Amino acid sequence: MTSLKRTPLFPSHVALGAKMVDFAGWDLPLMYPTGVVAEHLATRHRAGLFDVSHMGRFVVRGPGALEFLQRVLSNNVAALEVGQAHYTFIPTQTGGAIDDAYLYRFFPDEYLLVVNAANRKKDWAYLQEQLAAHPPGPPAGAWPEAPAEAPAGSWVAPADPAEPAVFPVTLEDHTSALAMLSLQGPLSREIVSGLLTEGTLPEPRRNELSVVHIGPARVLLGRTGYTGEPLCFELFLPAERAASVWDRLVEKGAVPCGLGARDTLRLEAGLPLYGNELGNDPESREIPVLSSPLAQFAVSFSPVKGDYTGRAALLRQQEAYRRILNADFSLIADLPRIARPVAVTGRGVARAGAPVTRAGRPAGWVTSGTMVPYWHMTGEKLESRPGDDYGLRSICLALLDSDIREDDEVTIEVRGRAVPAVVVPYHLRSDAPPYARPIVYRPPEPEMVIPPLDARREVGALLRETIANHRWRQRECINLIPSEMTPSPLVRLVSVGDPAFRYAEHRRLEAFDEADIFYYQGTGFIDEVEQALEREMRRFLGAAEVETRLISGQMANMALFSALVDYLNRWNRKGEPRRLQMVMNNHIGKGGHLSAQPMGALKDYVAVDARTDRPAVVNFPVLPGDQYRIDVAGTLDLIDQYRPQLIILGKSMVLYKEPVADIRRFVDEQGLDTVIMYDMAHVLGLVGPHFQQPFSEGADFVTGSTHKTFFGTQRGVIGTRYRERDEEYELWETVRRRTFPGSVSNHHLGTMLGLLVATYEMNAFKDAYQPAVIANAKAFAAALDAAGVQVAGDPAIGYTETHQVIVEVGYGQGPALAERLEANNIICNYQAAPDEESFTAAGALRLGVAEMTRFGMGPEDFGVLAGLLAAVVLEDRPVKAEVRDFRRRFLNLRYCFGEEEFPEALRELHELL
């Protein structure tokens, strides 16, 4: 009779022929008959299914749970919203790890802490000890009553009313009652979603959670895992339901995998294992938590978190780590070694405990190592994916002296032999879903010698290629990229005139009664151009003031963000500037502009929220049934809760009008000091009664690109409703200063002149152009739908209110189909839909009708185009010749001034150029 514990899936493992082993007192599958290599490769190519029910699962609930967990864990528990998880440590007072763990918050009133199986009893005893020694107190002003069935020792009533009560904490071990499965790999999303009978997948970001049903089983579902796979799920469910859910996952294509593959996968991903990279080193010394680079995401020093076990030691380690990254080793005693990925370049397999030397001197130890399989990838760039062949490579993790750097060569002792190896940045990359991609070390290539060239011959070849490209794009292709536009011939011609080679820096000075003072001579003409451009752009936007010197939409956003920060700090010129304390925006995964994201132009201007340890950004909620549309009611609730200083409307995947008026009304009613900005980059050319009038609806600022639906040159613009009499006009003056000298010097005078001509054209033709664009988009969407292509958006309004049409072509199929369409002379771009993880896994195509509308296409023509596009997407039928012939009907731009209207001036201009 075995004394080993068994998971609810033990009979399933035996039935599948698994080799069972003792692991931390559990009878678990090491591997199945196919072996570790096959299981590893199956996870990377398809989906591996792991029984991880041996992991410890503690449920912590009660009013004192947050305070208790903040004190005993290293990460900021207050940062977890319902539906989120994060990696954390149970630290020692001296900065080591009792264990590493994952904390989940599926429900408002409880937390699920997953710990390592080998440490479960130790962790449980420690947490119980800490709870008894330091019972959590109540939040300020709270005096709860003891619950009727408070667990013994979890509640301490005050002996004196002046003494604070102790909030109850219930700590329960659910390891036996709650099974845990791990489904990892590129097909895991498809497998799980195909089994859901209730609920939806978590948001397509790591550490997001949801509660679902698979048949009768309620499943707590998290986008977490221990394999390095970008598509990964862990399932928590009642133990009695585990076998049936396991069987259904296997039926759908999941490959059962054992402990062996789990270890090789986590090693390849560079993930630490307690007892190897964490705990004690081979000399029995405590390994500092921050020796594991992944710990940077699991340790918080937020003031919201306050003091906690090990904080002082961890803070010293963090400062040491910061200095080490800058080659300053003055605090190396606080972090003497760091766990690094190492590729073995000689013959041999590195094993845990093997000594590592550098230049003949001891440098550390291998902590984990073996021979790991990897798929040879086929295809290039976005088309790369696992092929049919695989290789083996010797890799390891090693705890090395902290002054060892990436690319340093080291030596590993393997069976008494010195085997060469090199420190590498990683063995695997997971940032291009749906596949994790192996990064195989290759020695640096010798520096390439550039041979001398015949410059005249090269220029001649370049000119021929330029002409061929122009002819192909302008006469043979149909361009549906919504962020592109061909300017009129007149705009293109004036853009290459003399101003294209000149400077005209200037600024308004109070000493000269706010007159613009130019720093260069010969600028009288440009002065007139700028004044005319501002006048015409004000007319178009309905703005009080306009800044036109920006040379891109992204730069326009950066200038405005910079001005806001400067304006908010106008009374504190000697102190460190405070950043924007809270911003609301459209998340990039829901179609938001890159420049409005913390990863984009917003990065240097938004504060870090002390509560969440993340940039102080809250995203617009979207409607569950139509994730391209903002949930207005939910938005107003969030504005009331977070009171953002800046609200950024606008998207790059934009089907609908933005709720400017609703937000303006609410902000004013609540008396909030909030700036409302509308980044209209994609829809700037649609401003007006046919689409939106941002300033009359309540926007404070409009930014945008001038070369998308607005058919000008590639530049940017900022407009505002503020007038000189307004108190906020000082903010506008700050925008002017942050444009020049803050953002630009030479502001590309040639394209400014071209933009003035385009703005004259826009004001002259917008009342015909704008409704034609919107009508064509609706007709195109309807025709695509009729052809069998899946069109996103609301069919009740014709799917779109803008120039864009979005079609869904299947998860991960967007890049390949965009390539196939280009081969057939239809140019568009792939895009990740709101429920997809990344542009590399894009399942949508973003189509725009503005440019081809200007080339004369109407609703019936877009119906023809829909048929051609559907033939490529649905049938893979070649239509290149048909597209080329079709495009030849649409070669002349409309909604612009013709060259025949200015024959003498253009003749002279051609002669001068």
N, C-alpha and C positions, 0 to 999 in steps of 0.2 A: 504494500500500500504506500503510494507516494505521499509525502508531506508537502509537496509543492502546491502552491495556489494555482488555480486555473481560471481563465477568463470564460465568459459565457460562450465563446467561440471555440473552445477546445475541441469539441466533437467535429466541428467543421474543418479544423486544421488536420486532425487525424484522418478524416475522410479524404482529404486532398493529398494525403501522402507526405505531409510535412515532416521534416526532421525536427523533433522537439528537444529543447535544451533547457537547463536551469538558468534563468536570468533573474537575479535579485529575488530568488525565492519563488519565481513563477515558472510554470511549465509552458514555454512559448516556442513558436516556430522559428527556427534559425533560417530555414529555406525550404522551398518546395522542390519537387523532383527536377524542375528545369534548372535550378541552381541560382546562385547569387548574381552571376553576371547577367543572365537572362532577365532576372527580376529588375536589376538596376537599369538595364537598357529599355525594358518595357515601361518603366516609370518615366524615363526621359522621352520616349517616343509616343506612348499611349497614356496609360494611367495605372499606377500601382496602388494596391489596396492593402493597408496595414492594420492589424489588430493592435491597438495601443491601450487596451483596457487595463494593462498593468500599471499605467501611470497613476499617481495619486491624484484624487479629485476631492478637494475640500470646498464646501459651500460656506460662505461667510455672509451672514445677514444680520439685520438689526440696526437701530439708530446709531450705534457706535461703531459700525463696521468700517466706515470711511476713516475715522480717526485711528482705529486699530491698525488697519492695513497701511496707512500712511507711515506709521511708526515702525512697522516690521518689514516693509518692502522698500526697495530702492527707487522705484519709479513713482511718478506722481499720479496717484489713484484718482485724484480729483479731475484729472484730464480726461478720464474715460466717460464719454456719454453712453447712454444706453445704446447697445448695438456696436460696441467697440471693445477691442482687446489690446493688450500690449505685453511685451517681454519685460521681465523684471527679475530681481534677485532677492533672496532672503540673506541680507548681509550680516557679517559678524561686526562686532564693535571695532575691530582692527582693519576693516576694509576687505576682508576675504568673503567667500561665498559659503554659507551653509548649504545653499542650493540655488540653481536658477529655475525659473518658473514662468508660467504664462497666466495672466489674469484676464478673465472674461467678465463682461457685464452685459448679460442678456436681458436682465430685468432691472427695474428701478431700485428695488429693495434688496438686491443680493449680488454677490460676486462669486465667481467660480475660479478657484486657484488650482492650477494643474502643476504638479511637482514630479520630480523623478522617482521612479519606482524604488530604486535602491535607497532613497532618502526619505521615503514616506513616513516611516515611524519616527525618525529623527526630527523631521520637519513638524510633524504633529505634536510631538512632545515639546518642541521649542515654542510653537505658537500657543499651546495651552499654558505653558509657563509664563510667557509674556503677557497673555491675557489676564492671568491671575495676579501677576506682579504689578501690572500697570493698567487697570481697568479704565476704559475710555470715559471721559466726561462729556457732558452735553454741549452743544453749541451755545453761544451766548444767549441768555434769556430763556432757555428752554428748560422746563421742569416736567419731565414725563412721569407718568405713573408706571409702577412695575406691571408688566404683563401678567395675566392670570397664570400662565404656565411658563414662567421664566426658568430656563435651565439653571440648575444649581451652580452657583459661582459666577453667573453671568450678570447678575444685577446686585448692586449695593445701594440700599436705601440710605438717605442721609440721616445720621443720628440727630443732627441739629439742622433745623430749617435753613440756617445760614450757610451750611455746607452744601456744596453742589452734589446733585445726584450723579450716579454713574449710569451711562447709557448701556443698555443690554447689547451684547454681541453673542450670536449663536454661531458656533463653529462645529460643522458636521462633516464627517468623512463619508463621502458618497462613492468611494472607489468600487464597492461591490454592487451598488444599486444602479450605477450609471456607467454604461459601456461607452467606449471611445474608439472610433474608427478614423483612419486617416486615408483620404483619397487624394493622390498627388499625380499631377501630370497634365499634358496638354489636352487630353480628352476628358478630364475630370469635370469640367463645367458642363459639357454636353451630357455626360452620364448622370450627374446629379439633377440637372434641370429636367431631364426626361423622366425622372421618378417622382417629382414633386406633385403631390395631390392637393396641397394647400400651402400658401405662402410663396415667397419669391427668394431668389438668390440674394445674398448680401450685396451691397454696393460693390462695384468692381475695383476695389482697392484692398490691399492687404490689411488684415486685422479688423475688417468689417464683419458684422454678425447679423443673423436673422433667425427667426423661429419658424420652422416649416413642418409639414407632415409628409411622410412617405408612407402611404397607406394609413393604417391605424397608428403608426408610430409618430409621436411628436419628437422632432429632432431639433436640437440646438446646433446651428450650422455656423461655422466660422471659416473665414478665409485665412487660415493659418496652416503651418506645417513645418516639418523638420528635414526637408529634402532639397531646398533651394529652388523648387519649382515655382514659376510665376503664377501658374494656375494650381491652387491647392485648397483643399477643404478638410476640415476636421468635424466629425459628427459626434455629438453626445446624445445618447438615447437610452431609454430604459433597458436594463440588462436582458429582460425577457423578450425584447424585440430585436436584439442585435443580430441573431442568426438569420432571421427573415430578411432584414435590410442588407446584411452581408451577401446573401444569396442573390438578391435582386441587383446589387451593384456588380457582382460577378457576371450575371446574365447579360448585363448591359455592356460588358467588355472590360471591366476592371480586372487587373491581374493580381492575384494574391501574392504578397511579398512578405519576407520574414525579416528577422533582426539583422541578418547579414547585409542585405541590400539597404536597409535603413541606415546602417553605419557607413557604407561606402558612399551613399548619396549625400549624407550630411557632411562627410569629410570633403567630398568634391565641392560642396557648397561653402566650405570653410566655417561650419557651425560648430561651436564648442560642445564638448561632452563632459559632464561632471565626472570627476575622477581622472580625467585626462588633461583637458585645458583649464579646468576649474577645480578647486579643492586644495590639494597639497602637491607640491612638485616632487620629483624623485628624491630630493634630499629632505622630504617631510616638512618643508617650509610652506607657509600659507601663500597661495598664489593671489596677488591682488586682483580684485574684480576687473579693473580697467586694463589688465593685461590682455583681456579679450577685446579686440576693437569693437565687436558687436555690442559690448556693454555701454558704449556711448549712447545707444538708443534706449537703454534700460536703467539709467541712473539720472535722477533729477535733483537739481538744487533750487527749484522754484521756491520763492518765498511763501507761496500758498501751501507748500508741503510742510514747511517748518523743519524742526529738528527730527532726526530719526536715527536708528541704530546704524552706526558706521559712517554717518555723514561727514564728520571731520576728516576721517582717513580717506574717504572717497574724494573729498574736495582736494586734498593734497595730491592724490593720484591724478585727478583731472588736470591740475596745474602742471604737474610733471609731464603728462601726456602732451599738453599744449606746447610746452617748451621743446619736448623731444621732436615734435613735428617740425619745429623751426631750427633743428640741429643745436638746441641748447640743452646740454645734459647736466645742468647744475642741480637738478632735483631727481636725478636718476635713482637715488636710493629709495625714493617712494614708489618707483615703478621700474625695478631693475630689468625686467624681461617682458617681452610682448609676444603673444602668439601670432605667428606669421605663416602664410602658405609657402611651401617650399616644393619646387619641382626637382626630382632626382634626375640628373642629366647623365649619370653613369649607369652601369649595370648593377642592379640590386634593388631590393625592396626595403624601404625604411620602415622600421617597426617602433612602436611606442617604447620609450626608454632609451633609445639609441643616442649616444652622445653626439653632439654637433660641435665642430671646431671651425675657427676662422683664422687663417694664417698660422695654423698650428697651435692655437690657444683655445681652451674650452670656451664655448659660446652659448651652450644651452643643451636642450634635449628635444628629441622628437616626442610629441605627445600623442599623435595618432598618425598612422601611416599604413598604406597597403598598395596593391596594384588595383587600379580602378578602370573599368571599361568606359569607353565614350564612343558616341556615334561620329562617323565621318559625315560632315554636313555637305549637302549638295545644293547647287544653285548659288546665286550671288545676292548679297544684300538682303532685301526683304523677302526674296524668294528662297533664301537658304532654309533648309530643314533637314532633319535626320535622313540619311540615305539608307542603303542596304548593308553597308559594311561598318564594322566597328574596330577600334583598336584598344590597346591596353597601355596605361601609363602609370609610372610609379610616382605617387605624390604623397605629401604629408603635411601636417601642421606641426610646428616646432615652437617651443618656448625659448626665444632667443634674446640675447643681450639687447637692450633697448637702443643702443647706438648702431645696430645693424640696420641697413636700409634696403629698400627695394632694389633688385638687380645685383646685390652683393653675392659673391660666390662663397659657399661654405662647403664643409666636408662632413659626411655622415658616416659613422662607423656601422657597417653592415657585415655581420659575421666575421669580425676581425679585420675587415678590409675598409680602406678609406675610399668612399664613393663620392664623387663630386655632385654638387647640387647648387641651386640658385634660388634666392628669395624672390618670389613673384607677387604681384598685387592680388591675384585671385586665380583660382582654378576653373571658375564657372561664372557666367554672367546670366542674370535673370531679369534684365531690364528690357527685354524685347519679347513680350508674350506673343504666341502661346508657348514657345519653347525656351527651355534653359539651354544655353549654348556653352560647350566646353571651350576653355581658353588654353590651348596647348602651347607650352613654352617652346619658343624657337630662338636660337642664338641670334643676336643682332647681325644684320647684314652689313658688309663693308660699305663704307660711304661711296655713293654713286658719283662717278665723274661725268659731268655734263659736257658732251662733245661740242665743238664750235659749229655754228649753223650759218647758212646763207640767209641773212635777214630778208633780202629782197624776195627770194623764193618763198620763204615762210609767209611773208605778208601777202604775196600773190595767192597762195593756197588758202590763207585765212579769208581773203576777200571772196574767193569762189565759194567757200563753205558758208560765209555769211549770206551771200546771195541765195544759195540753195535753201538755207534755213528760213530766210525771209519768205521766199516763194512758198515753201511748204506750209509754214504757219499761217500766212496771210491769204493764200489762194487755194490751198488744197485741204486744209484741216478745218474742222468746226470746233471752236474753242468754247468750252462750257465751264471753265474755271471761274467761279464767282468773284474771285479777288483780282481778276485781270480785266484790262480794257485797252483797246487800241484807240489812241487819241486821233483826232481828225488830222488830215494832211496839213492844214494850216497851223495847228498846234505843234505838230512835229517840226515844221519848217522854222517857225520863229524860235523854237527851243534851242536851235543850234546857231543862232545869230551871235553877234559880238558879246552880248551880256553873259553868255555861257563861260567866258574866260575872265570875268572881272570880279572884283570885290566891292561890297557896299555896306560894310558894317556901320551901324548907327544905333543910337539910343536917345531917348527923351531925357532932357536935363531940366530940372526945376529952375536952375539959374537962368535959363533961356526961355522961361515961361512955357515949359513942357514942349519946346520945339525939338524936332528930331535933328541931332547933330551927327553928320556923316564924318567918318574918319578917313575917307578917300575922296580924291577929286574925280571929276568926270562922272558923277553919279546923279546928275539932275534927271536924266531919263528914267533911271531905276526908281528914284523917289516918286516920280509920277506913276510908274507902273504899280508900285506898292500901294499908293493911295487909292488908285483905281481898283486894284484887286481887293483891298479891304472893303471899299464901298460896295462892289458887286457881290462879294461873299456875304456881307451883312444883309444885303437885299435878298440873297438866296436863302440864307439860314433864318432870317427874321431875328438876327442877333443885334445887340446893342454895340458890341465891340468884337473885333476879330483879330487874331494873330496869325499871320500867314508865312512867317519866316521858317517855320519848322520844315524839315525835309523828309519826314516820314510820320505816319500815324503813331508808331511806337514812340518816336521822339516827342510828339505832341503830348502823349500820356505822361512820359517822364518829366517833361517840363511842368505839367500841371501838378503831378505828385510832389515834385520838388518845391513848387510854389506853396502848396498847402502846408508842407512841413515848415517852410520858412515863415509863413504867415502865422502859424500856430505858436511859433517861438519868437515872435516879434518883440515880446517884452523880456526876453531872456537871452540877450545877445552874447553873454559871456559864459553861459553854461552849455553843457552838452545838449544838443537839440533833442527834443522829444519827438518820437515818430508818431504816425497816425495810430491811435489807440485801438480803433476797431474799424474795419472796412467790410462792406457787404458787396459781393460780386457774383457773377455767374461762374460756377466751377468750370475749369477747362474740359472736364469730362462730360459736362452738360452743354458744351458748345461755346463756353466763354472764351474771350480773347486771351491769348498768351500774355500780352502786355499787362493785363489786369490781374495776373496771378503772382503769388509770392515767388514763384520760380522765374518770373519775367520781370517786366519793368517796375512792378510794385515792390520788389524785394528789398531795396535799400530805404524804403520810405514807410514801411509798416512795422509796428512794434511786435515783440513777442509777448503773447498773452501769458501772464504768470500762472493762470489757472490751468492752461492746457500745454504749456511749453512749446507751443506752435505759433506761427504767425497769426496775428490777431485779425483773422478773416472769418466771416461767416458767409455761407453760400445761400443764394436764393433757393428755396425749395421748389420742386417741380411737381407737376401733377402725375400721380402714379400711372394713369392711363395714357399720358402724352408727355413724355419727359422733355420735349422741346418747348413746352409752355410753362411759364412761371406760375406757381401756386400763389395767387395774390393774397388770399386770406392768411396762409402760412407765412408769407413774407412780412405782412404787417405785424404778426405776432412776434417774429424774430426782431424786427426793428424796435418794437416796444421793449423786448428783453435785452438786446445788446446795445441799442442807442448808438449806432455807428456814426463816426465823424464824416465818413465818405461812403456814398452808395454809387457803385459803378454799374450802370446798365449797359447793355450791348453784347452782341455775340458774333462769333465767326460762323456758327451754324444757326442761322436765323430764319425762321419760318413765320414768326408772328411779331406784331407790334409789342413793344415793351410797355409795362404799366406805369408810365411816367406820372400821369395825372393822379392815379390812385395813391402812389407813394408820396407825391407832393402834398396832397390833401392830408394824409395821415401825419406826415412830418410836421406840417403847420399846426394841425389840431393838437398834437402832443407838445408843441413848443420846442422841438429838438433843434439843436444847432448842428445841422447835417447838410453837407454839400451833396447835391444830386448831379451826377455826371453821366452823360450818355455818350459812350464810345460808338459812334455811328459809322465806323470804318467801312463796313460792307453796305450800308444803306444810306450813306450820305447823299447820293444822287437821287434818292427818293423823297427827300425832305419836302413836305408840302401837303396839301389837302388830300392827295391820293394815298398817302401813307401816314406819316406822323409829322407834327409841327412841334418840335421838342420844347421850344421856349414858351410857346403859349400853353403847353401842357404842364410846365413847371420845372424844366431842367435848369440848373444853374450854369452848367457848362456843356458844350458839345465838343468832342474831339473826333478826328477821323482822318482817313486816308483820302486823297483826292484823285485816285486812279482806279476805283472799282466801279460801283454804279455811278459815282461822279466821274465823268469821262475826261479828266484832266491828266496832267503829268504826275509823276510819282513824287508826291509831297505830303505834308500833313497840315492840319489846321486846328486851331482852338477858337471857339466862339463862346460868348457869355451873354447873359441877360443883364448883368450889372451895368448901371450907368453912373456917371460921376456923382449924382446926388445920393446914391445908395451908400449905406455904411460899409457894405462889403466891397466897394470899389477898390479899396486898398489891396484886396486879394488879387483883383485883376491887374493892378499895377505890379504886384509881385510876379504874376505870370509873365508880364512883359520882361521883367528883369531876369527871370529864370530862363527865358528864351534866349535873350542876348544880354549879358555875356554868359548866361548859365548853360545853354545847350548848343548854340551854333556860333560859328564865326562866319565863314563864307556860306551864305544861305542859297547857293546854287541859282544864280540870277537867270540863267537860261531857262530852266524849268519853271521859274516864277513867271517869266514872260509868257511861256506857253500856257501856264495855268490861268493867267488873266484872259487869254483868248478863249480857253475852254469854259471859263466862268461866264463870259459874254454869251457863248453858245448855249450853256445850260440855262441861263435866265431867258434866252430867246426861245428855246425849244422844249423846256421842261414840261409844259402842259400837254404836249403831244407824246413826248418820250416816256414820261413816268407811267401813265396808264397803259401804254403799249407794253412796257416791261412786265407789269403785274399781270396783265391779261395773257401775255405769252407764257409766263410761269404757270399760271393756272391751267392753260390749255395743254402745256407740256406734261404737267403732272397727271391730268386726266387721261391723256393719250398713253402715257407710260402705264398707268393703272389698267387701262383697257387692253394693253398689249401683254399683260400678265406680270409686269414688274411690280414688286412690292414698294409702294410709295409711302413715306412717312408723313405724318401730319393729319390734320382734321379734314376729312372729305367733305364735311358740311360747308366749309368755306373754300373749297377747291384746293385743299392741302397746304396752301401757302398764302401769305399776304405780302411777300417780298419777291425778289428776283430769284430766290433759291428754290430748288427742288431737291429733296433728299430721298434716295432710294436705298433700300436695304437688300443686300445681295448675299447674305450668309456670313456667319461668324468667320473672321479671318480671310475672307475672300476678296475684300476690297482692293488690296494692292495688286493682286494678280489680274483682276478684272479691269482695273484702271490701265494696267499695262496692255491687256488685250485690246481695249478700246483705242489706246494710242496707236497700236499697230494697225488699226482700221481708220486712223485719221480723226478720231473723236477724242478730244483732249478734255479730261476732267481730273478731279483729284479724289482719292479715297479718304475716308474719315471714320474715326471710331464713333459708333453710336453711343448714346448715353449709358447703356448697360454693358459696355465693353471696356476691357482693361487698359488698352493702349492703342496708339495709331498702328503699331505693328500687328495688332490683331483686329484691324478695322474690318467691319462688315457692312459699311455704307459707302455710297458715292455721293459727293456733294456736287450738284449741277447748278450752273447759273446761266440765265438767258440774256443778261444785259448786253454783252458784246455782240451777240448774233442778232439781237433786236436792232442794234445800231447798223448792222450790215443788211437790214431789210427783211429779216425773217418775221413772219406773222404767225398767228395761231395754227393755220393749216400747215405751214412749213414745219412748225414744231411737231405737228402730228406725224409728218413723214419722218422727221428725225427720231421720234420716239420708236417708230417701227424699226429703223436701222439699229438704234441702240439696243433694243430688245433682242434683235436677231443675234447680236454679238454676245450679250449677257446670258440669254436663255438657251441659245442654240449653238453658240460658238461658230456662227456662220460668217465667213469673210465678206465684208462689205466695203472694203477700202476703195475700190473703183467707183462704187455707187456714191460713197461719201464725197469723193473728189469731184465727181460730176455734179453732185448736188450743190457743193460749195461754190462752184463757178457761177451759180446764179446770184450769189450774194458777195459781191466784191467791193461795192461802193458804200462808204459810210454815209449815214443819214443823221438828222438832228444836229447839223453843223453847217457852217458857212462853206460854200463851195469856192474853189479857186477861181471860177469864172466870174465871181462877184468882184474880184479885186485884180483884174488882169495886169494893169500897168505896175502896180506896187509889187506884185509877186514876180513879175518878169525881172524887175530891177533887183529884188531880193535874191533871186536865183543867180543873177549875174555876179552879185557881190559875194555870194557863198562859193 
